[in-house]
Amino acid sequence: DYDALRVLIEYLIGNDCDYLVVLGTTAETPTLSKDERQDIKDFVRKQVAGRVPLIVGHGGNNTMELVEELKTGDFEGFSAILSVVPYYNKPSQEGIYQHYKAIAEASPLPVILYNVPSRTGVDIPVSVYKRLSRIPNIVGVKESSTDISKIARIKNACGPDFSIWSGND
């Protein structure tokens, strides 16, 4: 519904949003085809016309597919990617680390991790955040667990240059 998307974009920009996230996972994004996702990126990029930074959701549970799309995809006009913890297959702590390491190495943009255990069934532990924060292309996390004290532990482990956004879905 591009008409509704246009109205929403203009409403958010008109009300002083700091940035927009396109193709986040709480929406219908996991059910869209690669071509549909590209069409939406193109539409939003054109509608926004540089007025606010754009972050693009780029996540899933197939690491190699995500890496390939990062290497070949069109991310012009976007400032960062937001990538959700692999859902359904519930990776181990090492699996989470390796997943994000591969994404960060392939990404032409800075990577923001997205931890939403209520949707993925897996929670990123602070020890994994600490390791991930040492990868230069990983710049922060959208932390959506229900443990608010975890934010301070993440900040202490990852340092002042690691950004944290929080919220609970």
Buried (B, 14 or more C-beta within 10 A) or exposed (E): EEEEBEEBBEEBBEEEBEEBBBBBBBEEBBEBEEEEBBEBBEBBBEBBEEEBBBBBBBBBBEBEEBBEBBEEBEBEBBBBBBBBBBBEEEBEBEBBBEBBBBBBEBBEBBBBBBBBBEBBBBBBBBEBBBBBBEBEBBBBBBBBBEEEEBBEBBBEBBEEEBBBBBEEE
